[in-house]
Amino acid sequence: MLIAGLFLTVIVVGILGTLVTTIVTVAFYAVYAVGLIMVFKKMGEVPWKGLVPIYNKYISYRNTYNIKAFAIMAICTLVPMIFENEDTGTLLKIIFEFIAAIAMVFEALSVYHMCRSFGYGIKMAVLGVFCPAAMTLVLGFGPCRYIGNISNQNTLLGLDGTIGI
């Protein structure tokens, strides 16, 4: 009887935990989506473009950073996903992890350039890297306005004096 009660308790706690996690995840995404809609409105884009997963990244890169950087980030994200599996050797896994790290660097730079395009600096970019929903809410509903793409389009990193393409 004690074991059956304990088993039932574990099942109920597991179901409740899953339910709470799902509700928090959906709420987090809803807040993020509303922020993206407002950010895209401020950028002069049709708001629904902020809700389409890959397309919204492309539009963000185009309006605030660099399309070449988007292509590199996309390739660096896809290559490890496509080719890495359980049979991959250790050296190849290290190479794939390095490629994925390059994608993360470009994504962080994209957040930085997004913040610059709205008149913010590195502090807002750090917030955006660690809590993108909060950044999109500040950019979307805050007093800032979209200045435009102010990154250097002739360089890969979008900063003056960096790697040119």
C-alpha positions in Angstrom: 0.0 0.0 0.0 2.8 2.4 0.9 4.6 1.6 -2.4 1.5 2.2 -4.4 0.9 5.6 -2.7 4.5 6.6 -3.3 4.3 5.5 -6.9 1.1 7.6 -7.3 2.7 10.6 -5.7 5.7 10.4 -8.0 3.4 10.2 -11.1 1.3 13.2 -9.9 4.3 15.3 -9.1 5.8 14.4 -12.5 2.6 15.4 -14.3 2.3 18.7 -12.4 5.9 19.5 -13.0 5.5 18.9 -16.7 2.4 21.0 -16.7 4.0 23.9 -14.9 7.1 23.8 -17.1 4.9 23.8 -20.2 2.9 26.8 -19.0 6.1 28.8 -18.1 7.6 27.9 -21.5 4.5 29.0 -23.4 4.3 32.2 -21.4 7.9 33.0 -22.0 7.5 32.5 -25.7 4.4 34.6 -25.8 6.2 37.5 -24.1 9.1 37.1 -26.5 6.7 37.0 -29.5 5.0 40.2 -28.4 8.3 41.9 -28.1 9.4 40.7 -31.5 6.2 42.0 -33.1 6.8 45.4 -31.6 10.5 45.4 -32.6 9.6 44.6 -36.2 6.9 47.3 -36.2 9.6 49.8 -35.1 11.9 48.6 -37.8 9.2 49.3 -40.4 8.6 45.7 -41.1 5.3 43.8 -41.2 4.8 42.5 -37.6 4.1 38.9 -38.6 7.7 38.6 -39.9 8.8 38.6 -36.3 6.9 35.3 -35.7 8.5 33.2 -38.4 11.5 31.5 -36.9 14.3 31.5 -39.5 12.9 34.4 -41.5 12.8 36.7 -38.5 16.6 36.1 -38.0 17.2 36.9 -41.6 15.2 40.1 -41.4 16.9 41.1 -38.1 20.4 40.5 -39.6 19.4 42.4 -42.8 18.0 45.4 -40.9 20.6 45.6 -38.1 23.8 43.7 -39.0 24.9 42.0 -42.2 23.4 39.3 -44.5 26.8 37.7 -45.0 27.0 37.2 -41.3 23.6 35.6 -41.3 24.7 33.1 -44.0 27.8 32.2 -42.0 25.8 31.9 -38.8 23.2 29.7 -40.5 25.9 27.4 -42.1 27.8 27.2 -38.8 24.5 26.2 -37.1 23.4 23.6 -39.7 26.7 21.8 -40.4 27.1 20.3 -36.9 23.4 19.5 -36.8 23.5 17.6 -40.1 26.8 15.8 -39.9 27.4 15.1 -36.3 26.1 11.8 -35.0 27.1 9.0 -32.5 29.7 7.6 -34.9 31.6 10.9 -35.3 35.2 10.6 -34.1 36.5 12.8 -31.2 38.5 15.1 -33.4 35.5 15.7 -35.7 33.3 16.4 -32.7 35.8 19.0 -31.5 35.7 20.6 -34.9 31.9 20.6 -34.9 31.8 22.2 -31.5 34.2 24.9 -32.7 31.9 25.5 -35.7 28.9 25.8 -33.4 30.8 28.2 -31.2 31.4 30.4 -34.2 27.6 30.5 -34.8 27.1 31.6 -31.2 29.7 34.4 -31.6 27.8 35.7 -34.7 24.5 35.4 -32.8 25.9 37.5 -30.0 27.2 40.0 -32.4 23.8 40.2 -34.0 22.3 41.0 -30.6 24.9 43.7 -30.2 24.1 45.2 -33.6 20.3 45.0 -32.9 20.9 47.0 -29.7 23.1 49.6 -31.5 20.3 50.0 -34.2 18.0 51.1 -31.4 20.5 53.4 -29.7 21.6 51.0 -26.9 25.1 49.6 -26.2 26.9 46.7 -24.7 24.8 46.5 -21.5 21.6 45.9 -23.4 23.4 43.4 -25.6 24.5 41.4 -22.6 20.9 41.4 -21.4 19.9 40.3 -24.9 22.3 37.4 -25.0 21.2 36.0 -21.6 17.5 37.0 -21.7 16.3 37.8 -25.2 12.7 38.2 -24.2 13.6 41.0 -21.8 15.6 42.7 -24.5 12.8 42.5 -27.1 10.4 43.9 -24.6 12.7 46.9 -23.8 13.3 47.5 -27.5 9.7 47.0 -28.6 7.9 48.9 -25.8 10.6 51.2 -24.6 11.2 54.8 -25.6 13.9 54.0 -28.1 13.4 54.2 -31.8 14.9 52.4 -34.7 17.9 54.4 -36.0 18.7 52.0 -38.8 21.6 49.7 -39.7 24.6 51.5 -38.4 27.0 48.6 -38.6 29.9 48.7 -41.1 28.5 46.7 -44.1 32.0 46.2 -45.6 33.2 44.0 -42.7 32.2 40.6 -41.6 31.9 41.5 -37.9 30.3 44.8 -38.6 32.8 46.7 -36.6 35.4 49.2 -38.0 38.9 47.8 -38.5 37.9 44.1 -38.4 37.8 41.2 -40.9 36.7 42.5 -44.3 35.0 40.5 -47.0 
